[in-house]
């Protein structure tokens, strides 16, 4: 990862960038993108930047602006990270860093296409059945559900815009100019020699926006928007030109089918693996292989983590927290309260009563 990318993690965060306005002068030039402070916003086309500190996995549900993802923490440890949304003209940019391991599922955007790239990862990352490494480009079609697994500490960036805007931008690339191209789930594996440069370029632009610098005129915004889109699109062009494609496997669909089945039963009712095999007409071996391939753990372990995530979510909501830890655990099928408390602490880094106390004392 480039030095520009590494700087993203350690800088202090704030909910507003206006505090930087007294520290920098606005540039009067729009050459080379016209990067300048967006401090004075009236009648300005400057990017709007919002930064959040992630304190629980649920805070990542809007990993991309407009998304509503279901996040399940898969590994023990306190969840931590940062999230930034920036609106650059008609382009939405979202970026974040987080850890530890999670499973994320949901629609990125109902109306527009999202293109994502991993900038850094200390562990394995997968989207659907695609293995993803930093520099790879993922296309999330509009209204199509995504699913991903992230291990270790991860950093990503996404852009979101319409199929028509993408087709217009891709002038000279006939395949990309067809709006239908953007309706397909795809992973594009950029050549190793280009990955570091692409990640560094995007990370550098994010660093400037995060630090309070951004274009303040229409030409500068247009330049920044185009350069960001190009940084993502170039990875797709590389792949399309070499005519190499990946195919989805059935394992990811089977995991989705299991999740959909469990979501369809009454709240709090545990689902046995034998019930899943019967309902979905699959063998235990097939089910286990699908989960191991997609998530790196078996179906029983994953369903237990899902139920634990539901309890954690309930305890972090002030209105629900008064129901109590015991009732929340029982409602989601944890009858051995001692083992439940130990499991909860191992995953979330605190006992359930601590989570409940925080929710009651500092309601969100």
C-alpha positions as CSV (number, residue, x, y, z in Angstrom):
1,X,0.0,0.0,0.0
2,X,1.3,3.4,-0.8
3,X,2.2,6.0,1.8
4,X,-0.8,8.0,0.8
5,X,-3.0,5.0,1.5
6,X,-1.3,4.3,4.8
7,X,-2.0,7.8,6.0
8,X,-5.7,7.2,5.8
9,X,-5.8,5.0,8.9
10,X,-3.9,7.1,11.4
11,X,-5.3,10.6,10.9
12,X,-7.8,11.9,13.5
13,X,-11.4,11.9,12.4
14,X,-14.2,14.4,12.8
15,X,-17.8,14.6,11.8
16,X,-17.2,17.8,9.9
17,X,-14.4,19.2,7.8
18,X,-15.3,22.8,8.5
19,X,-12.7,23.0,11.3
20,X,-10.0,23.0,8.6
21,X,-11.3,26.2,7.1
22,X,-9.2,28.5,9.3
23,X,-6.1,26.5,8.6
24,X,-6.0,26.7,4.8
25,X,-6.4,29.2,2.0
26,X,-8.7,28.6,-0.9
27,X,-6.9,28.2,-4.2
28,X,-7.8,30.5,-7.1
29,X,-6.7,28.0,-9.7
30,X,-8.5,24.9,-11.1
31,X,-5.4,23.6,-12.9
32,X,-4.8,19.8,-12.5
33,X,-8.1,19.3,-10.8
34,X,-8.1,22.5,-8.7
35,X,-7.8,20.8,-5.3
36,X,-8.7,23.3,-2.6
37,X,-10.6,23.5,0.7
38,X,-14.3,23.0,0.5
39,X,-14.7,25.3,3.6
40,X,-17.0,27.9,2.3
41,X,-19.9,26.0,0.7
42,X,-22.7,28.6,-0.2
43,X,-23.4,28.2,-4.0
44,X,-20.3,26.0,-4.2
45,X,-19.8,22.9,-6.3
46,X,-17.2,21.6,-3.8
47,X,-17.5,18.0,-2.7
48,X,-19.6,17.3,0.3
49,X,-17.6,15.1,2.7
50,X,-19.0,13.2,5.7
51,X,-16.8,11.2,8.0
52,X,-17.9,8.7,10.7
53,X,-16.1,6.6,13.3
54,X,-17.1,3.0,13.3
55,X,-17.7,1.6,16.8
56,X,-19.7,-1.6,16.0
57,X,-20.1,-3.8,12.9
58,X,-23.6,-2.5,12.5
59,X,-22.2,1.0,11.9
60,X,-21.0,-0.4,8.5
61,X,-24.4,-1.1,7.2
62,X,-24.2,2.0,5.0
63,X,-20.7,1.0,3.7
64,X,-21.8,2.6,0.4
65,X,-24.1,5.7,0.6
66,X,-27.7,4.5,0.3
67,X,-26.9,0.9,1.1
68,X,-28.6,-1.0,3.9
69,X,-26.4,-4.0,4.5
70,X,-26.7,-6.7,7.1
71,X,-23.4,-7.1,8.8
72,X,-22.4,-10.1,10.9
73,X,-19.1,-10.0,12.9
74,X,-17.3,-13.3,12.3
75,X,-14.2,-12.9,14.6
76,X,-13.5,-11.9,18.1
77,X,-12.3,-8.5,19.0
78,X,-13.6,-4.9,19.3
79,X,-14.9,-3.6,16.0
80,X,-13.2,-0.4,14.9
81,X,-12.7,1.7,11.7
82,X,-13.7,4.7,9.8
83,X,-16.2,5.5,7.0
84,X,-16.3,8.4,4.6
85,X,-18.9,9.4,2.1
86,X,-18.2,12.2,-0.5
87,X,-20.6,13.6,-3.2
88,X,-18.6,14.8,-6.1
89,X,-21.0,16.3,-8.6
90,X,-23.2,13.3,-9.7
91,X,-20.6,10.8,-8.4
92,X,-20.9,9.2,-5.0
93,X,-17.6,8.1,-3.4
94,X,-17.6,5.9,-0.3
95,X,-14.5,4.5,1.4
96,X,-13.8,2.8,4.7
97,X,-11.4,0.8,6.8
98,X,-12.5,-1.7,9.4
99,X,-11.8,-4.9,11.3
100,X,-12.1,-7.6,12.5
101,X,-13.7,-10.2,10.1
102,X,-17.3,-9.6,8.9
103,X,-19.9,-11.0,6.5
104,X,-21.8,-8.4,4.6
105,X,-25.0,-8.9,2.6
106,X,-27.5,-6.6,0.9
107,X,-28.1,-4.3,-2.0
108,X,-25.5,-1.6,-2.6
109,X,-27.9,0.8,-4.5
110,X,-31.4,0.2,-5.9
111,X,-31.1,2.6,-8.8
112,X,-27.4,2.9,-9.7
113,X,-24.3,0.8,-10.3
114,X,-21.6,0.6,-7.7
115,X,-18.0,-0.2,-8.6
116,X,-15.7,-1.3,-5.8
117,X,-12.0,-1.9,-5.2
118,X,-10.1,-3.3,-2.2
119,X,-7.3,-0.9,-1.4
120,X,-5.8,-3.0,1.4
121,X,-6.5,-6.2,3.2
122,X,-4.5,-8.2,5.8
123,X,-6.6,-11.3,5.2
124,X,-8.8,-13.0,2.7
125,X,-11.6,-11.2,0.9
126,X,-14.4,-12.6,-1.2
127,X,-17.4,-11.2,-3.1
128,X,-19.9,-13.9,-4.0
129,X,-17.5,-16.7,-5.0
130,X,-14.8,-14.4,-6.3
131,X,-11.6,-14.2,-4.3
132,X,-10.6,-10.5,-4.2
133,X,-7.2,-9.0,-3.7
134,X,-6.3,-5.3,-3.5
135,X,-6.5,-3.7,-6.9
136,X,-9.3,-6.0,-8.2
137,X,-12.5,-4.2,-9.4
138,X,-16.0,-5.5,-8.6
139,X,-19.2,-4.4,-10.4
140,X,-22.3,-4.4,-8.2
141,X,-25.3,-3.9,-10.6
142,X,-28.2,-1.8,-9.4
143,X,-30.7,-3.6,-7.1
144,X,-28.6,-6.8,-7.1
145,X,-27.8,-8.2,-3.7
146,X,-24.1,-8.4,-2.9
147,X,-22.5,-10.7,-0.4
148,X,-19.0,-10.5,0.9
149,X,-16.6,-11.9,3.5
150,X,-13.7,-9.8,4.8
151,X,-11.0,-11.1,7.2
152,X,-8.4,-9.2,9.1
153,X,-8.2,-5.4,8.5
154,X,-9.8,-4.2,5.3
155,X,-9.9,-1.0,3.4
156,X,-12.1,-0.4,0.4
157,X,-13.4,2.4,-2.0
158,X,-16.5,2.5,-4.1
159,X,-18.0,4.8,-6.7
160,X,-21.7,4.9,-7.5
161,X,-23.4,6.3,-10.7
162,X,-26.0,5.4,-13.3
163,X,-25.6,2.9,-16.1
164,X,-26.0,5.7,-18.6
165,X,-23.3,7.8,-17.0
166,X,-20.9,4.8,-17.1
167,X,-21.7,4.1,-20.7
168,X,-21.1,7.8,-21.6
169,X,-17.8,7.8,-19.8
170,X,-16.6,4.7,-21.5
171,X,-16.5,6.3,-25.0
172,X,-14.2,4.3,-27.2
173,X,-14.8,1.1,-25.3
174,X,-17.7,-0.5,-27.2
175,X,-18.3,-3.3,-24.6
176,X,-18.5,-0.9,-21.7
177,X,-20.7,1.6,-23.7
178,X,-23.5,-1.0,-23.7
179,X,-25.6,-0.3,-20.6
180,X,-26.3,-4.0,-20.4
181,X,-22.7,-4.6,-19.5
182,X,-23.3,-2.9,-16.1
183,X,-26.2,-5.3,-15.3
184,X,-23.9,-8.3,-14.7
185,X,-22.1,-9.3,-11.5
186,X,-18.4,-9.2,-12.4
187,X,-14.9,-9.2,-10.9
188,X,-12.0,-7.8,-12.9
189,X,-8.5,-9.0,-11.9
190,X,-6.1,-6.2,-12.7
191,X,-2.6,-7.2,-13.7
192,X,-0.2,-7.3,-10.8
193,X,2.0,-4.5,-12.2
194,X,-0.9,-2.1,-12.2
195,X,-2.5,-2.9,-8.8
196,X,-0.3,-0.9,-6.5
197,X,-0.5,2.2,-8.7
198,X,-4.3,2.1,-8.9
199,X,-4.7,1.6,-5.2
200,X,-2.2,4.4,-4.5
201,X,-4.0,6.8,-6.9
202,X,-7.4,6.3,-5.4
203,X,-6.0,6.4,-1.8
204,X,-4.2,9.7,-2.6
205,X,-7.4,11.4,-3.8
206,X,-9.3,10.1,-0.7
207,X,-6.5,11.5,1.5
208,X,-6.9,15.0,0.0
209,X,-10.7,14.9,0.4
210,X,-10.4,13.6,3.9
211,X,-7.9,16.2,4.8
212,X,-10.2,19.1,3.8
213,X,-8.9,19.6,0.2
214,X,-11.2,19.4,-2.8
215,X,-12.0,21.2,-6.0
216,X,-14.0,24.4,-5.6
217,X,-15.0,25.1,-9.2
218,X,-17.1,23.2,-11.8
219,X,-14.0,22.3,-13.9
220,X,-12.1,21.0,-10.9
221,X,-15.0,18.8,-9.8
222,X,-15.4,17.4,-13.3
223,X,-11.7,16.6,-13.4
224,X,-11.7,14.9,-10.0
225,X,-14.8,12.9,-10.9
226,X,-13.4,11.7,-14.2
227,X,-10.0,10.8,-12.7
228,X,-11.8,8.7,-10.0
229,X,-14.0,6.9,-12.5
230,X,-11.0,6.3,-14.7
231,X,-9.0,4.8,-11.8
232,X,-11.8,2.2,-11.4
233,X,-12.7,1.7,-15.1
234,X,-9.1,1.1,-16.2
235,X,-9.1,-2.2,-14.3
236,X,-12.2,-3.3,-16.2
237,X,-10.7,-2.3,-19.5
238,X,-7.6,-4.3,-18.8
239,X,-9.7,-7.4,-18.2
240,X,-12.2,-7.0,-21.1
241,X,-9.4,-6.4,-23.6
242,X,-7.8,-9.7,-22.6
243,X,-11.2,-11.5,-22.8
244,X,-10.8,-13.3,-19.5
245,X,-14.0,-13.8,-17.5
246,X,-14.9,-15.5,-14.2
247,X,-18.0,-17.6,-13.6
248,X,-20.1,-17.7,-10.5
249,X,-20.3,-21.0,-8.6
250,X,-23.3,-22.5,-6.9
251,X,-21.9,-22.3,-3.4
252,X,-22.7,-18.6,-2.9
253,X,-26.3,-19.1,-3.9
254,X,-26.7,-22.0,-1.5
255,X,-25.4,-19.7,1.4
256,X,-28.0,-17.1,0.3
257,X,-30.7,-19.7,0.2
258,X,-29.9,-20.7,3.8
259,X,-29.9,-17.1,5.0
260,X,-33.3,-16.5,3.2
261,X,-34.8,-19.6,4.8
262,X,-33.6,-18.6,8.3
263,X,-34.9,-15.1,7.8
264,X,-38.3,-16.5,6.8
265,X,-38.9,-18.4,10.1
266,X,-40.2,-16.8,13.2
267,X,-37.8,-14.6,15.1
268,X,-35.8,-16.4,17.7
269,X,-36.5,-19.9,16.4
270,X,-33.2,-21.8,16.0
271,X,-32.9,-23.8,12.8
272,X,-31.2,-27.2,12.8
273,X,-28.9,-28.2,10.0
274,X,-31.1,-31.2,9.3
275,X,-34.1,-28.8,8.7
276,X,-32.0,-26.8,6.2
277,X,-30.9,-29.9,4.3
278,X,-34.5,-31.1,4.1
279,X,-36.0,-27.7,3.1
280,X,-33.3,-27.0,0.5
281,X,-32.9,-30.6,-0.7
282,X,-29.1,-30.7,-0.2
283,X,-26.8,-33.1,1.6
284,X,-24.9,-32.0,4.7
285,X,-21.7,-32.4,2.7
286,X,-22.8,-30.0,0.0
287,X,-24.0,-27.5,2.6
288,X,-20.8,-27.7,4.5
289,X,-18.7,-27.3,1.4
290,X,-20.7,-24.3,0.3
291,X,-20.2,-22.5,3.6
292,X,-16.5,-23.4,3.8
293,X,-15.9,-22.1,0.3
294,X,-17.9,-18.9,0.8
295,X,-17.3,-18.0,4.4
296,X,-14.5,-20.2,5.7
297,X,-16.6,-21.8,8.4
298,X,-19.4,-24.3,8.7
299,X,-23.1,-23.6,8.5
300,X,-23.7,-24.3,12.2
301,X,-21.0,-21.9,13.3
302,X,-22.2,-19.2,10.9
303,X,-25.9,-19.4,12.0
304,X,-24.7,-19.2,15.6
305,X,-22.8,-16.0,14.7
306,X,-25.9,-14.6,13.0
307,X,-28.0,-15.1,16.1
308,X,-25.3,-13.6,18.2
309,X,-25.2,-10.6,15.9
310,X,-29.0,-10.2,16.4
311,X,-28.6,-10.2,20.1
312,X,-25.8,-7.6,19.9
313,X,-27.9,-5.4,17.6
314,X,-30.8,-5.6,20.1
315,X,-28.6,-4.7,23.0
316,X,-27.2,-1.6,21.2
317,X,-30.6,-0.1,20.7
318,X,-31.7,1.9,23.7
319,X,-35.4,1.2,23.2
320,X,-34.8,-2.5,23.0
321,X,-32.0,-2.8,25.6
322,X,-34.4,-2.6,28.6
323,X,-35.7,-6.0,27.7
324,X,-32.5,-7.3,29.4
325,X,-29.6,-9.5,28.4
326,X,-31.2,-12.8,29.5
327,X,-34.4,-12.2,27.6
328,X,-32.4,-11.2,24.5
329,X,-30.3,-14.3,24.6
330,X,-33.2,-16.6,25.1
331,X,-35.2,-15.0,22.3
332,X,-32.4,-15.9,19.9
333,X,-32.0,-19.4,21.0
334,X,-29.1,-19.2,23.5
335,X,-30.3,-21.3,26.4
336,X,-26.9,-21.9,28.1
337,X,-26.4,-18.3,29.4
338,X,-22.9,-19.0,30.7
339,X,-21.6,-20.2,27.4
340,X,-23.5,-17.4,25.6
341,X,-21.8,-14.7,27.8
342,X,-18.4,-16.2,27.1
343,X,-19.0,-16.5,23.4
344,X,-20.4,-13.0,23.3
345,X,-17.3,-11.6,25.0
346,X,-14.9,-13.5,22.7
347,X,-16.6,-12.0,19.6
348,X,-17.3,-8.5,20.7
349,X,-14.7,-7.9,23.3
350,X,-17.1,-7.1,26.2
351,X,-19.8,-8.9,28.2
352,X,-23.4,-8.4,27.1
353,X,-24.2,-6.2,30.1
354,X,-21.5,-3.8,29.1
355,X,-23.1,-3.4,25.7
356,X,-26.5,-2.9,27.3
357,X,-25.2,-0.3,29.8
358,X,-23.6,1.7,26.9
359,X,-26.9,1.7,25.0
360,X,-28.8,2.9,28.1
361,X,-26.3,5.5,29.1
362,X,-25.5,6.9,25.7
363,X,-28.4,6.3,23.4
364,X,-27.8,6.8,19.7
